[in-house]
């Protein structure tokens, strides 16, 4: 489809280029022949002044022949130039057409993959629910306890669907939403988010710079911190330590979170932020759809920051988010301290 669209767009580019080139050639031909004729006419008048010069009739024939010869040479040159423009212009037009359609093609492919993956993720829990309910309905000797187990299992699948739907809504919102930037205390937000993980609070150690005041949308940054902490907890041993370092840099605030565990293979690192991607498919039994890091990446990009990941297989994985530094707020605090 996009190859056909590329060729059509190339054709339109080339047609526009050739129309301009032909019109330009016509203008050049008219101006050149007119100027050449005027020069020959002036030259003829000058010759008539000289005694013994050629008669009027032979001079007119000579002028006509010279004009015809010059016109033929100009036409040949312009045709050669237009052929060259056609060849080079065709190649350049194709390149520009590819570049023009490339973002649209990538967006279309990403949307297709997203739709396919989302459909698959929705189909899995729905199929499980349907199978369990059908088995329960066909079993005439089913007990109340069995029905409770079926209902509990169905409720778990509903929770998964709710979680997935919420993540999809978040992605959709971030795709069509501009975040409001305010000064936020990243250290304070991190400690508040950590309190939500009560069973694992003691596993998380935070070192921070109190002057690390970032610029961003507070609800979005809170969600970013929650996603990175949740990811670290999910893919690390239950008794391991998770380290968070918050620091103020020259123009950014850095949020670094490191967890030990299986790590991520180097070949898979470029894809960890892709939607529905899981670095280890064997861990699909854990609740997760491969959307959290995609949301985190989107939040950081909308905040005009950067999110990077490094990992050593079998040892540790580190995510580092760089958020803009709130210069105004920092200056205000320094001024107050000085006074």
Buried (B, 14 or more C-beta within 10 A) or exposed (E): EBEEBBEEBBBEBBEEBBEEBEEBBEEBBEEBBEEBBEEBEEEBEEEEEEEEEBEEEEBEEBBEEBBEEBBEEBEEBBEEBBEEBBEEBBEBBBEEBBEBBEEEBEEEEEEEEBEEBBEEBBEBBEEBBEEBBEEBEEEEEBEEEEEEBBEEBBEBBEEBBEBBEEBBEBBEEBEEEEBEBEBBBBBEBBBEBBEEBEEBEEBBEBEBBEBBBBBBBBEBBBBBBBBBBBBBBBBBEEEEEBBBBBBBEEEBBBBBBBBBBBBBEEEBBEEBBBBBBBBEEEEEEEEBBBBBBBBBBBBBBBBBBBBEBBBEEEEBBBBBBBBBBBEEBBEEBEEEEEE
